[in-house]
Amino acid sequence: MFEADPGAPLQRALVCALVLTALLGGRACAADRQTAEGFWSRVTLVVPVYTHHFPDQGAFDDRNWGAFVDVALDGRWSVVGGDYVNSFHRNTAFAGVSFSPVSVDLGKIRLRPGLLAGIDLSGGYRGRNPVEPLLGAFELHLTGQGFEGAADRILDHAGLALILFPGGMNQRGAVPVSLAVTYRFGP
């Protein structure tokens, strides 16, 4: 379906991210006029830094480098897009939505479990995903909140995400778990 040049998947991902941002930005900008938070305070960069596959470690690539952009629509829903090298050494561009029904505040730490559903735009899982082009994952985000002072302010923006992809999607039953560093922009 997408057999063009090798750079096309990344280009498609960027175009999709821009289109989604533009379409949803109108709704977001209207809400921004009524609140103190701006658009950028809802944009989070997610960068996977470590992946491990359970139980079949040896057959998969653990260097799943890439980057995702998560744009929160409200406290529960966000649009997500990005590009990464998957466990089969193939480029995967995707776009989707994330739903986090609850958040738990533990002092200055916030835990937010959720689900991510998306579409593989580049065919990175072609022939390996029985429900292609659909993608899905469980997420657990850990972020800081309420830190004061210039030195501690970064803790309000930085965080970690644990992303678990369901086993069986890869036809080998292995469950990839990724650890990502997150950074929320804005004030």
C-alpha positions as CSV (number, residue, x, y, z in Angstrom):
1,M,0.0,0.0,0.0
2,F,2.8,2.5,1.0
3,E,5.7,1.2,-1.1
4,A,7.2,4.6,-2.0
5,D,10.6,5.9,-1.0
6,P,12.1,5.0,2.5
7,G,11.6,8.6,3.8
8,A,7.9,8.6,3.0
9,P,6.7,7.0,6.3
10,L,8.3,9.8,8.3
11,Q,6.9,12.4,6.0
12,R,3.4,10.9,6.3
13,A,3.6,10.8,10.1
14,L,4.6,14.5,10.2
15,V,1.8,15.4,7.8
16,C,-0.7,13.5,9.8
17,A,0.5,15.1,13.1
18,L,0.2,18.5,11.5
19,V,-3.3,17.8,10.2
20,L,-4.5,16.4,13.5
21,T,-3.0,19.4,15.3
22,A,-4.6,21.8,12.9
23,L,-8.0,20.1,13.1
24,L,-8.0,19.7,16.9
25,G,-6.1,22.9,17.5
26,G,-9.2,24.9,16.7
27,R,-11.2,23.2,19.5
28,A,-8.1,23.5,21.7
29,C,-7.5,27.2,21.0
30,A,-11.2,28.0,21.8
31,A,-10.7,26.3,25.2
32,D,-7.4,28.0,25.7
33,R,-9.0,31.5,25.6
34,Q,-11.1,30.5,28.6
35,T,-8.2,29.0,30.7
36,A,-4.8,30.1,31.9
37,E,-3.1,27.1,30.1
38,G,-2.0,27.5,26.5
39,F,-1.9,25.1,23.7
40,W,1.7,24.1,24.4
41,S,1.0,23.1,27.9
42,R,-1.0,20.1,26.5
43,V,1.8,19.0,24.1
44,T,4.0,16.2,25.4
45,L,7.0,14.7,23.7
46,V,7.4,10.9,24.3
47,V,10.8,9.3,23.5
48,P,11.2,5.5,24.0
49,V,14.6,4.8,25.6
50,Y,14.5,1.1,26.5
51,T,12.4,-1.9,25.3
52,H,12.4,-5.5,26.6
53,H,10.4,-8.4,25.2
54,F,8.9,-11.1,27.5
55,P,9.5,-14.0,27.3
56,D,11.2,-14.4,23.9
57,Q,14.0,-11.7,24.1
58,G,16.4,-12.9,21.4
59,A,14.2,-12.7,18.4
60,F,13.4,-9.0,18.6
61,D,15.0,-5.6,18.4
62,D,15.2,-3.8,21.7
63,R,16.3,-0.6,20.2
64,N,13.0,0.9,19.3
65,W,14.1,4.5,18.9
66,G,11.7,7.2,17.8
67,A,9.5,10.0,19.1
68,F,5.8,10.5,19.6
69,V,3.8,13.7,20.1
70,D,0.8,13.6,22.4
71,V,-1.6,16.5,22.3
72,A,-4.1,16.4,25.1
73,L,-7.7,17.4,24.2
74,D,-8.9,17.3,27.8
75,G,-8.0,15.4,31.0
76,R,-8.8,12.0,29.5
77,W,-8.4,12.1,25.7
78,S,-5.4,13.0,23.5
79,V,-4.3,12.5,19.9
80,V,-1.0,10.8,19.4
81,G,1.3,10.5,16.4
82,G,4.9,9.5,15.8
83,D,7.5,7.3,14.2
84,Y,9.8,4.6,15.6
85,V,11.8,1.5,14.6
86,N,9.7,-1.5,15.7
87,S,10.8,-4.8,17.1
88,F,11.2,-6.2,13.6
89,H,13.7,-3.6,12.6
90,R,11.1,-1.8,10.5
91,N,10.1,1.9,10.5
92,T,6.6,2.4,11.9
93,A,4.7,5.7,11.5
94,F,1.4,5.9,13.4
95,A,-1.5,8.1,14.4
96,G,-4.1,7.4,17.0
97,V,-5.9,8.4,20.2
98,S,-5.1,7.8,23.8
99,F,-7.7,7.4,26.6
100,S,-6.8,7.7,30.3
101,P,-10.0,7.3,32.3
102,V,-8.4,8.0,35.8
103,S,-5.4,9.7,37.3
104,V,-4.1,9.0,40.8
105,D,-2.3,11.8,42.7
106,L,0.3,10.6,45.2
107,G,1.6,13.8,46.7
108,K,3.8,15.4,44.0
109,I,3.5,12.4,41.7
110,R,0.6,11.7,39.3
111,L,0.0,8.2,37.9
112,R,-2.2,8.0,34.8
113,P,-3.0,4.6,33.3
114,G,-4.6,4.4,29.8
115,L,-5.1,2.8,26.5
116,L,-3.7,3.8,23.1
117,A,-5.4,2.8,19.8
118,G,-3.8,3.8,16.5
119,I,-3.2,3.0,12.8
120,D,0.1,1.8,11.3
121,L,0.5,4.4,8.5
122,S,3.7,2.9,7.1
123,G,3.0,-0.8,7.1
124,G,5.8,-1.4,9.6
125,Y,3.9,-4.5,11.0
126,R,2.8,-5.7,7.5
127,G,2.6,-9.5,7.5
128,R,3.2,-9.7,11.3
129,N,0.1,-8.1,12.8
130,P,-3.1,-10.2,12.4
131,V,-5.3,-7.0,12.8
132,E,-3.2,-4.7,10.6
133,P,-3.2,-1.7,10.2
134,L,-4.6,-1.4,13.8
135,L,-2.2,-0.9,16.7
136,G,-2.9,-0.9,20.5
137,A,-1.1,-0.5,23.8
138,F,-1.6,-0.1,27.5
139,E,0.1,3.0,29.0
140,L,1.1,4.1,32.4
141,H,2.3,7.7,32.7
142,L,4.2,9.0,35.8
143,T,4.6,12.8,36.0
144,G,5.4,15.4,38.6
145,Q,3.1,18.1,39.8
146,G,3.2,21.0,42.2
147,F,7.0,21.5,42.3
148,E,8.0,25.1,43.1
149,G,11.2,27.0,42.4
150,A,13.1,27.4,39.2
151,A,15.4,24.4,39.9
152,D,12.4,22.0,40.6
153,R,10.1,23.3,37.9
154,I,11.4,20.8,35.3
155,L,9.9,18.1,37.5
156,D,6.5,19.4,36.7
157,H,7.2,18.9,33.0
158,A,9.3,15.7,32.9
159,G,8.1,12.2,33.4
160,L,8.2,8.5,32.5
161,A,5.8,6.3,30.5
162,L,5.6,2.5,30.5
163,I,4.1,1.2,27.3
164,L,3.0,-2.4,27.1
165,F,1.9,-3.9,23.7
166,P,-0.4,-6.9,23.9
167,G,1.2,-10.3,23.2
168,G,0.1,-12.2,20.2
169,M,0.0,-9.1,18.0
170,N,3.4,-10.2,16.7
171,Q,2.4,-13.8,16.0
172,R,5.1,-15.0,18.5
173,G,3.3,-14.2,21.7
174,A,6.1,-12.0,23.1
175,V,5.1,-8.9,25.0
176,P,7.2,-5.8,24.3
177,V,7.4,-3.3,27.2
178,S,8.9,0.1,26.5
179,L,10.1,2.7,28.9
180,A,9.9,6.3,27.6
181,V,11.0,9.7,28.8
182,T,8.3,12.3,28.5
183,Y,8.4,16.1,28.5
184,R,5.3,18.4,28.6
185,F,5.9,21.8,27.0
186,G,4.4,25.1,28.1
187,P,4.3,27.0,31.3
